[in-house]
C-alpha cells in the first residue's frame, strides 16, 4: 500500500508540474546592413547583386581612409546561380574607386595585395566614386558597362523585437525599437523576469554604438551607449509600463559601476539616485 501511495504521489506531482505553463522573454535584432542591386551587364544580361560591408580593412595599414572588406554575390537572373564576390569599399575623398569587387579564382583561398587587389580572379566589378553604375570586366577580357539600380539601401538602423513566450511559443511581440525610440539597438540582454500579482516584470539591458558607422574612428568611435530598462506586461499580454535609463555613455561621460536595478526583485523597477 505504501509503495502504491508513493507511485501515485510521483505521478500526481509529475502531472501537476507538467501542467504548469512556463513563460519567458526572447529577443531578436534585425539588421539592414546590406545593399541589393538589380541591373544588367551590357544591357543584355540581367543580374542581381547583394553586398555586405564589414569593419575589416583590406590591408594591414589601418586608418579611417583604408578601404574596408565587402562580401557578397551576384547572379544572372536567367540562370539563378549565386557567384561569390569579395572586394573593398571606400567612401572617403582619398579613394577614386568606391567599390572594387572580384570573383576570385578560388572563393575560399584568396588574398589581397597592398592595393586591396586580388591577383587571381575571373571577373571584376568597378564602381567609380560618384557613380552608381559599375564596369564589369573579365580578366584579360572585354569590359562592359553595368547599369544598376538600388533595390535595398544599406542602413545602420536596426529593428529590435522582444517576444513574450508561453511554453516556448510566441504569444506577443514588442517592438523595442519603437518603444525605446532607439533606431540603432545592437544587443539585448534579459537580466531578470518575474511574475507578481498576475503582472510580468522584465529587467533588461540594451546598447548601441556611440557613433554608428564610425568603424571605431573619431570621437567615441569605439564607445557604447548602454541602457537599463524595466518592462511591465499585464494579464492580457499588453505593455503596461516601460522605463529606461542611460547608465553607461561615452558621449555623455557616464560610467556607472552599480547597475540601477535589483535582480532579485524586478518588480521594483529601475532604482535611480535621489
N, C-alpha and C positions, 0 to 999 in steps of 0.2 A: 504493500500500500504506500509506504514512504517513497519507494522508487517511482511508482506511478505518479505521485504528487509532485516529485521533483521534475520528472519529464514534462508534466502538464505545465508547471511554472515556467520552465525553459521555453516551451512552445509559446505560451501566452506572452512572455516578455519579448521574445523574438518577433512575434506577430505585431505586438504593440509598438515596438521600436521601428519595425518596417513600415508601419502605417504613418509614422511621423514624417511630415513633409520637411525637407531641408531647403533653405534659401541661401542665396549668395549673390554677390555682385561681380560681374565680369566686365571687361572693358576691351575696346578696340579703337585703334587710331588709323584713319585712312589718310595716306599721303598722296599728294598730287605732283610729286617731284619727277615728272617725266613729260616729254613732249612727243606728240604724234603728228607726222606729216603725211599728206597724200598728194600725189602728183604724177608726173610721167617723165621718163627719160626720152629725150629727143622727140617729145610729143607723140610717141608711138607705144611706149611700154609703161602702162600704169603701175605705180608702186605704192606701197605703204611703208613708212619708216617710224620706228619707235626708239627713242633715246632716253637714257637715264644718266644724269650728271652725278659725279662723285666729288668728294672733297680731296681726293688724292691728286698729287702733282704727277705729271708725266716725266719729270726729271728729278734729280737729286737736289737741284738748285731751287729751293722753295721760297717764293715770295708771293705777295698778293698779285703780281703780274704774271706768275707762272701758269701756263695752261694746265687745266685740270683734265683728268681722265673722264671719258664718257663711254658708256657701253650701250649696246642695243642690237637691233636687227633691222633688215628691210626685206621685203618680199615682192615679187611680181604678182599682181592680183590674179592673173590668169593661171599661174602655177600654184600659188598658195603655200610655198615652202619658205620658211624663215632662213635668212642668210646672216650669220653673226657679223656684227660690226664692233670695232673698237677704235678709239681715237682720242682727240683732245678738243677742248672748248676754251675760248679765251674772249672776254668781252672788254678788256681794257684798251686804252688808246695805244698801248705798246704793241698790240697784235694787229697785223694786217689781215689775218685769217681768223674768222670767228669759230668755225668748226672744220676740223680735218679728220675724216673718217676713213677707215680701211677695212677691207675684207681680207683678213690675214690668211696667208697660205696654210698655216696651221692655227685654227682658232683656239687651241689650248696652249700651245707653246710658242710664244712670240715675245719680243722685247722692243722697247723704244730706244731710239738714239737720243743724243743730247738736244736734238731739234724737234723732239716729240714726233719723230718719223718712224715708221715701220718699214724695214727694207724688204722683207719677204711678204708681199701682199699680191692679191689678184686684182682687186678693184679699189678705187679711191673716190670719195666724195669730198669736194672742197666748197666751203661757203665763205665768200669774201666778206670782210667787215662792211656792215651797212647794207647787205643784200640778204634777201630771203631765199632766193633760188640757189641751187648748187650747180657745180660742174661734176660730171661723172667721167671717170677715165679708167680704162683697163691698163694694167701695167704694160708699158711698151706698145700700147694700142691707141685707138681713137679716143677723142674727147667729145662728149655731148652735153648739151645743157639739160638741166633738170628743173622744170617748172614745178613749183611745190606750194601747197597751202597748209597752214597750221590747223589741225583738227582738235588738238588738245594742248592748251597752253601749260607751260611749266609754271608751278606755283609753290611758294614756301608755306602756303596756308594748309592747314590740316582739318580734319573732322574727327573729333573725339567723342566716342559713344560709351555710355555706361549701360550695362544690361542687367536688369533685375531678373534673377532666375529662381525658379522653384523646381526642385528635382532635376537640375541641370537643363531645364527648358526655359527659354527666354519668355517672360511674361510682359515685360515693359522695357522700352528703350528710352534713354535720356540723352539728349544731345548736350554734352558738356561744353562743347564749343559755344553754342548759343547761350547756355545757362551762365557760363562764366564770362561771356563776351570776350573770349580769347581765341583768336584765329590761328595760333601757332603752337598749340599744345603738342609736345613730342613724347611725353612719358607720363604714365599714371601709375600710382601705387596705392592699393587699398590698405589702409592702416588698421582699421578696426570696424566691426559691424556687429550690431546688437539689436534685438527686438525688445522694446519696453512698452508695456500697456498697448500692445497692438500696432505700435508705430515702429518703423525700421530706421535705425540711425547708422549712418556710414561716415567714417572719417577717411579722408583720402588726401593724397598729395599729387600735384601735377606740376609740370615745368615746361619751359621753352627756352630757346636760346635768347640771350640778351639782345643780340643783334642778328636776327635771322638773315642768312645769306652772306655773312661776312667771311665764312670759312676760317674763322679763328683770327682774322686780321682786324686791326683798328681798335677803337675804344670798346672794351668789354666784348671783343670778338670771340673770346673763349669762355665768356661768362654765362651764367644761368639765372633765370628768374623762377623761383620756386614758391608755390602756393600751398597752403594747407586749407582744407575745406571740410565743412560739415553739411551733410545732406540728410534731410528727413523725408521719408516716404510714408504716406498714410495707408490705411487699411485697403483703400481702393487702388493702391499701387500708383498713386499720383504724388507729384512733388508738393510737399507742404512748406518746406523752407530750404534755403541754401545760403550759406555764409562762406566767405573766402577771406584769406589773409595772406598778403605777400610777406613772407618772413625771411627769405633769402633773396638778395637782389644785388647784382653787380652795378646796375645803373644807378640805384638809389643808395648804394653802400650800406645795405642792411645784411647783417650776418648774425642771425640769432643762433645761439647754441642749443637752447632748450626748445623743443617742439611745442607749439601752442595748443596742446590737447592732452587729454588723459586717455591712454589707450584702453584702460580697463573700463572706462565709463564714457563711451562715445556719445551717450545721451546728453552729456553736459555741454556738448558743442565745442566751439573754439574758446580758449582761455586767453584773454588779452590782458595786458598790463593795465593797471589803474593809472 
